[in-house]
C-alpha cells in the first residue's frame, strides 16, 4: 500500500508520517507549507507541495504514486480564528475535503482516514464523551469537522470507500524535539511563549462550571495520536475496516487549564501565577473522552501522560527558540 498524508509536513502530520514509516508503511506527503516544515519529514518520505483544493494535482499524485489510501489531516484548526473567519474555514476545510473525496472516488481509492475533532461535540455537559454523545458544535471549526465526517461517510457509502474518523481531543508534546509544534496557537506553546518573553501565562476565563473554574480538557500526546493513525490505517489495509468507524482519541482523563499551567511551571521551573482574562468565544467548559471504543476497535490505548507531554514539548520549544 501507499498512503498519502495531506498536511504531512505539519506538526501532527509529520508525527503520523514518521510513525507509519517506522512501522514499514509506504508514505507520501502533500502539504501547501502554509504551516508545514519539510525538514520534519523522514528522508524517505516524498513531499508534494500543493493543496487538497487542487483537484488536478490530486489526480496526478494519485496516479503517479499509485496511492491506495489517504490520511487527511490538512485543515485550518483554530477556534477563535474560525469564529472570526467562518467562510474561510468552510471553504478550506469542507471545500478541500469535497475536492479530495472526488479525486479519491475517481482514482478508486478504497481506504480513507479522516482527522476530526472533539469540537464536533460542542458543550455536551457529559462527564465522559462517548462517540454516541450528540454532536452540537459551538464554533465554525467544529461545524466544519462535523460536516467533514458527514461527507466522508456519505462518500464511503456511495463509492465503496472504507473510512475511519478520528475525533482528536487536545494534542500536545513531541516524539522528538525537531518535530515539536512551532506555532503558538495551542495552550502548551502559548504558555511557553509567554514565559520565554518573561510574561505570566494567561487563563481565558476562571468562572466556568468546573472544580477550579477553568476549562477542563483531555490532553493526548501527539506520539500516541500518531500511533492511533497507524492503527486505523492498518485496520483498513487488513480488510477488517469495511464500512465506517468513528472513534475518540484521548486518554479519558480531564486536566484543567490551571492544573496544566502548574505542570508547565514544574517542568520549566517558572512558577509565576497566571493572569486571568476574559473568556474566549467558542470554548466549552469540559471535554473529556471515553476512549473505550478506540481500545476495542483499533487495539489502541494512549500510553503517555501530561507530564511527559509537557517535558517533550519543552525540549522542542528550547530547540526551536533557543531558550
C-alpha positions as CSV (number, residue, x, y, z in Angstrom):
1,X,0.0,0.0,0.0
2,X,0.9,3.6,-0.5
3,X,-0.6,6.2,1.9
4,X,-1.0,9.8,1.0
5,X,-0.9,12.1,4.1
6,X,-2.4,15.5,3.5
7,X,-0.9,18.1,5.7
8,X,2.0,15.7,6.1
9,X,4.7,18.3,6.9
10,X,2.6,19.8,9.7
11,X,3.0,19.2,13.4
12,X,0.7,16.2,13.6
13,X,1.2,15.1,10.0
14,X,4.9,14.7,10.4
15,X,4.4,12.5,13.5
16,X,2.0,10.4,11.6
17,X,4.4,10.1,8.7
18,X,7.2,9.1,11.0
19,X,5.1,6.5,12.9
20,X,3.8,4.9,9.7
21,X,7.2,4.9,8.0
22,X,8.9,3.3,11.1
23,X,6.2,0.7,11.0
24,X,7.1,-0.2,7.4
25,X,4.3,1.6,5.6
26,X,4.9,3.4,2.3
27,X,4.1,7.1,2.8
28,X,3.8,10.2,0.6
29,X,3.1,13.7,2.0
30,X,1.1,16.5,0.4
31,X,1.4,19.9,2.1
32,X,1.0,23.6,0.9
33,X,3.6,24.5,3.6
34,X,1.4,27.3,5.0
35,X,2.2,25.7,8.4
36,X,4.2,22.7,7.4
37,X,8.0,22.3,7.7
38,X,9.6,19.9,5.1
39,X,12.6,19.1,7.4
40,X,10.1,17.4,9.8
41,X,9.5,14.6,7.3
42,X,11.6,11.4,7.3
43,X,14.1,11.4,4.4
44,X,12.4,8.6,2.6
45,X,9.0,10.3,2.5
46,X,8.4,12.3,-0.7
47,X,6.8,15.7,-0.3
48,X,4.5,17.1,-2.9
49,X,3.8,20.8,-2.4
50,X,0.2,21.6,-3.0
51,X,-3.3,21.8,-1.6
52,X,-6.2,19.4,-1.3
53,X,-8.2,22.2,-3.0
54,X,-6.3,21.4,-6.2
55,X,-8.2,18.6,-7.9
56,X,-6.0,18.3,-10.9
57,X,-2.9,18.0,-8.7
58,X,-4.6,15.3,-6.6
59,X,-5.4,13.2,-9.7
60,X,-1.8,13.4,-10.9
61,X,-0.4,12.5,-7.5
62,X,-2.8,9.5,-7.1
63,X,-1.8,8.2,-10.5
64,X,2.0,8.8,-10.4
65,X,2.4,7.4,-6.9
66,X,-0.2,4.6,-7.1
67,X,-1.9,5.8,-3.9
68,X,-4.1,3.2,-2.3
69,X,-5.1,5.0,0.9
70,X,-5.4,8.6,2.2
71,X,-4.9,10.1,5.7
72,X,-6.5,13.5,5.6
73,X,-5.0,15.9,8.1
74,X,-4.8,19.2,6.1
75,X,-7.2,21.8,7.6
76,X,-7.4,25.1,9.4
77,X,-7.9,24.4,13.1
78,X,-8.0,27.5,15.3
79,X,-11.3,28.0,17.2
80,X,-11.1,31.8,17.6
81,X,-9.9,32.3,14.0
82,X,-12.9,30.2,12.8
83,X,-15.3,32.4,14.7
84,X,-13.7,35.5,13.0
85,X,-13.4,33.9,9.6
86,X,-16.1,31.3,9.2
87,X,-16.3,31.4,5.3
88,X,-12.6,30.7,5.1
89,X,-13.0,27.7,7.4
90,X,-15.9,26.3,5.4
91,X,-14.1,26.9,2.1
92,X,-10.8,25.3,3.1
93,X,-11.9,22.6,5.5
94,X,-15.1,21.5,3.8
95,X,-14.4,22.6,0.2
96,X,-11.0,21.0,0.3
97,X,-12.5,17.7,1.5
98,X,-15.1,17.7,-1.3
99,X,-12.3,18.1,-3.8
100,X,-10.2,15.4,-2.2
101,X,-13.1,12.9,-1.9
102,X,-14.0,13.5,-5.6
103,X,-10.4,12.7,-6.5
104,X,-10.3,9.6,-4.2
105,X,-13.5,8.3,-5.8
106,X,-12.2,8.9,-9.3
107,X,-9.0,7.0,-8.5
108,X,-10.9,4.1,-6.9
109,X,-9.1,4.5,-3.7
110,X,-10.9,2.4,-1.0
111,X,-9.3,3.5,2.3
112,X,-9.7,6.9,4.0
113,X,-8.7,8.1,7.5
114,X,-10.2,11.5,8.4
115,X,-8.8,13.9,11.0
116,X,-11.8,15.0,13.0
117,X,-12.0,16.7,16.4
118,X,-13.7,16.7,19.8
119,X,-15.0,20.1,18.7
120,X,-17.9,18.3,16.9
121,X,-19.4,17.7,20.4
122,X,-19.6,21.3,21.4
123,X,-20.6,21.5,25.1
124,X,-22.5,18.3,25.8
125,X,-22.3,18.6,29.6
126,X,-21.2,14.9,29.9
127,X,-18.6,13.7,32.3
128,X,-17.1,11.4,29.6
129,X,-17.9,12.0,26.0
130,X,-18.6,8.8,24.0
131,X,-18.9,8.5,20.2
132,X,-22.7,8.3,20.7
133,X,-22.9,11.7,22.5
134,X,-24.9,14.1,20.4
135,X,-22.9,16.4,18.3
136,X,-23.7,20.1,18.6
137,X,-20.6,22.2,17.8
138,X,-20.4,25.7,19.2
139,X,-17.9,27.2,16.7
140,X,-17.4,27.1,12.9
141,X,-14.3,25.0,13.3
142,X,-16.3,22.2,15.0
143,X,-19.1,22.7,12.4
144,X,-16.6,22.1,9.5
145,X,-15.3,18.9,11.2
146,X,-18.8,17.5,11.7
147,X,-19.7,18.4,8.1
148,X,-16.5,16.7,7.1
149,X,-17.5,13.5,8.9
150,X,-20.9,13.5,7.1
151,X,-19.1,13.9,3.8
152,X,-16.6,11.1,4.5
153,X,-19.3,8.7,5.5
154,X,-21.6,9.6,2.5
155,X,-18.7,9.3,0.0
156,X,-17.8,6.0,1.6
157,X,-21.2,4.6,1.2
158,X,-21.6,5.9,-2.4
159,X,-18.2,4.8,-3.7
160,X,-17.2,1.8,-1.6
161,X,-14.6,3.6,0.5
162,X,-13.9,2.2,3.9
163,X,-13.4,5.1,6.4
164,X,-12.3,5.9,9.9
165,X,-13.0,9.2,11.5
166,X,-10.6,10.0,14.4
167,X,-12.0,12.6,16.8
168,X,-8.9,14.2,18.4
169,X,-9.0,15.7,21.8
170,X,-6.3,18.2,22.8
171,X,-2.9,17.4,21.3
172,X,0.4,18.2,22.9
173,X,4.0,17.1,23.2
174,X,6.6,15.9,20.6
175,X,8.1,12.5,19.8
176,X,11.4,14.2,19.2
177,X,12.4,17.9,19.7
178,X,12.7,18.6,16.0
179,X,9.0,17.6,15.5
180,X,7.7,20.0,18.1
181,X,4.8,22.4,17.4
182,X,6.4,25.6,16.1
183,X,3.1,27.6,16.2
184,X,1.8,29.5,19.1
185,X,-1.8,28.5,18.9
186,X,-2.3,25.6,21.3
187,X,-2.2,26.1,25.1
188,X,1.2,24.5,25.8
189,X,3.3,26.5,23.3
190,X,1.2,29.6,24.2
191,X,2.3,29.3,27.8
192,X,5.9,28.6,26.8
193,X,5.9,31.8,24.6
194,X,4.7,33.9,27.5
195,X,7.3,32.5,29.8
196,X,10.1,33.0,27.3
197,X,9.1,36.6,26.9
198,X,9.2,37.0,30.7
199,X,5.4,37.3,30.9
200,X,2.9,35.4,33.1
201,X,0.7,32.7,31.5
202,X,-2.9,33.7,30.6
203,X,-6.1,31.9,31.6
204,X,-9.1,32.8,29.5
205,X,-11.9,32.7,32.0
206,X,-11.9,31.2,35.5
207,X,-15.7,31.2,36.0
208,X,-16.6,28.1,34.2
209,X,-18.7,25.4,36.0
210,X,-15.6,23.2,36.7
211,X,-13.8,22.4,40.0
212,X,-11.3,25.3,39.7
213,X,-13.3,27.5,37.3
214,X,-11.1,26.9,34.3
215,X,-11.8,24.8,31.2
216,X,-11.1,21.0,31.6
217,X,-9.6,19.1,28.6
218,X,-8.4,15.7,27.7
219,X,-4.7,16.0,26.6
220,X,-3.3,13.4,24.2
221,X,0.4,13.1,23.4
222,X,1.0,13.6,19.7
223,X,3.0,10.4,19.6
224,X,0.0,8.4,20.9
225,X,-2.1,10.2,18.3
226,X,0.3,9.1,15.5
227,X,0.1,5.5,16.7
228,X,-3.7,5.8,16.6
229,X,-3.5,6.8,12.9
230,X,-1.2,3.8,12.2
231,X,-3.7,1.5,13.9
232,X,-6.6,3.0,11.9
233,X,-4.6,2.6,8.6
234,X,-3.7,-1.0,9.4
235,X,-7.3,-1.8,10.2
236,X,-8.4,-0.6,6.8
237,X,-5.4,-2.2,5.0
238,X,-6.1,-5.5,6.7
239,X,-9.7,-5.7,5.4
240,X,-11.2,-5.5,8.9
241,X,-12.4,-2.0,8.4
242,X,-15.1,-2.2,5.8
243,X,-17.8,0.4,6.2
244,X,-17.2,3.3,8.5
245,X,-15.8,3.7,12.0
246,X,-15.7,6.8,14.3
247,X,-13.6,6.8,17.4
248,X,-12.4,9.3,20.1
249,X,-8.7,9.7,20.5
250,X,-8.0,10.8,24.1
251,X,-6.8,9.5,27.4
252,X,-10.2,9.6,29.3
253,X,-8.7,11.9,31.9
254,X,-9.5,15.6,32.5
255,X,-6.9,18.3,33.3
256,X,-7.9,21.9,33.9
257,X,-6.1,24.8,32.4
258,X,-4.9,25.8,35.8
259,X,-3.6,22.3,36.5
260,X,-1.8,22.2,33.2
261,X,-0.1,25.6,33.9
262,X,1.0,24.2,37.2
263,X,2.6,21.2,35.4
264,X,4.3,23.6,33.0
265,X,5.7,25.5,35.9
266,X,7.2,22.3,37.4
267,X,8.8,21.4,34.0
268,X,10.1,24.8,33.2
269,X,11.0,26.0,36.7
270,X,8.9,29.2,36.1
271,X,6.0,29.0,38.6
272,X,4.7,32.6,38.3
273,X,1.0,32.8,38.8
274,X,-1.2,33.1,35.7
275,X,-3.2,36.2,34.7
276,X,-6.9,35.7,34.3
277,X,-8.5,37.3,31.3
278,X,-12.0,37.2,29.6
279,X,-13.3,34.0,28.2
280,X,-12.6,33.3,24.5
281,X,-15.6,32.8,22.2
282,X,-16.4,29.2,21.4
283,X,-14.7,27.5,24.4
284,X,-16.7,24.7,26.1
285,X,-16.2,24.2,29.9
286,X,-15.3,20.5,29.7
287,X,-14.3,18.0,27.0
288,X,-13.0,14.6,28.2
289,X,-13.1,11.5,26.0
290,X,-14.3,8.0,26.6
291,X,-11.5,6.0,24.9
292,X,-13.1,2.6,25.2
293,X,-14.1,2.3,21.5
294,X,-10.6,3.0,20.3
295,X,-9.3,0.3,22.5
296,X,-11.9,-2.2,21.4
297,X,-11.9,-1.4,17.6
298,X,-8.3,-0.3,17.0
299,X,-6.5,-2.1,19.8
300,X,-5.1,1.4,20.7
301,X,-4.7,3.0,24.1
302,X,-2.8,6.2,25.0
303,X,0.4,5.4,26.9
304,X,1.9,8.8,27.8
305,X,0.7,11.3,30.5
306,X,0.5,15.0,30.8
307,X,3.9,15.4,32.5
308,X,5.7,13.5,29.7
309,X,3.8,15.6,27.1
310,X,4.9,18.8,28.7
311,X,8.5,17.7,29.1
312,X,8.8,16.7,25.5
313,X,7.1,19.9,24.3
314,X,9.5,22.0,26.4
315,X,12.6,20.2,24.9
316,X,11.2,21.0,21.4
317,X,10.5,24.6,22.3
318,X,14.0,25.2,23.6
319,X,15.4,23.6,20.4
320,X,13.4,25.9,18.1
321,X,13.5,29.1,20.2
322,X,17.0,28.9,21.7
323,X,15.8,29.2,25.3
